């Protein structure tokens, strides 16, 4: 699901994870500035809000198990 200012991400995890960390950056940002701080969630779904309309973002999802991070998975998203 996506709107002009938010996107809902849903993913499947193989194995067991204690929590997930989601981090998004705007594509083509001249300063490579963070959109926001990483979001920690315990489920396989998260809604990223306060995005800019008609804008592309690269998001990463990293799972943590026993405080050890996985290799991040990258998801390209865009708002309406």
N, C-alpha and C positions, 0 to 999 in steps of 0.2 A: 504494500500500500504506500502511496505517496500523495502528498498535497503540495501546495506552493511553498510551504515552509517546514515540512517534516517528511520523514521517511521511516517506515517500519521495516526492520531487518529480521529475518527468520532463518535459522540455520540448523543443521543436524551435526551432532558431535559423536564421533565414535569413541567409545571408552567412557571413562568417568572424569568429570571436571568439577572442581569445587566452585569456580566462578569463571566468568568471561570478562574480558576488558575490550571495549569498543572505542576506537579512536578514528576521527574523521578529519581530513584536510580538504580545503577547496582546491580543485584542479586549476593549475596555472597561477596560483597565488605567487606574486612576485617575491614575497618575503618568506614563503613556505610557512606562514604563521599557522599556529594551531587554531582550529575552529573552536575548540573547547578542550577542557581537560578530559582525559579518558573516562569513560563511563563503565563502572563495574556492575555487572548483573549476574544473577544466579540462574536465570532461565535462558532458553534458546531464542528469545525474542526481545527486541528493544526498539523503542521509538526515539529517533534522533530529531529534536525540535530546534526551533530558532535558526533555521537554514534560510538561505537567500533563494528567492524564486528563480526558476529557469537556470539553475546553476549545477555544475557537475562536482562531485566529491569523490575522493578515494577514502574508503574506510577499511580499517583492519580489525579483525577479531582474533584475540589471543585467548586461549584457554589456560587456566591455572589448575594444577593438581598437586597437592602437597607443597604449595608455594613455588612450584617449578613451572615456568611458562612454556607453552608450545611454540612452534614456529607459527607466526601470524598468517592468517588467511586474508586475502584482500578482496574487497567487493567494491565495484564501481557503481555509484548511484547518481541520480540527478533528480532535482525537484521539477515540478510542473511549471 
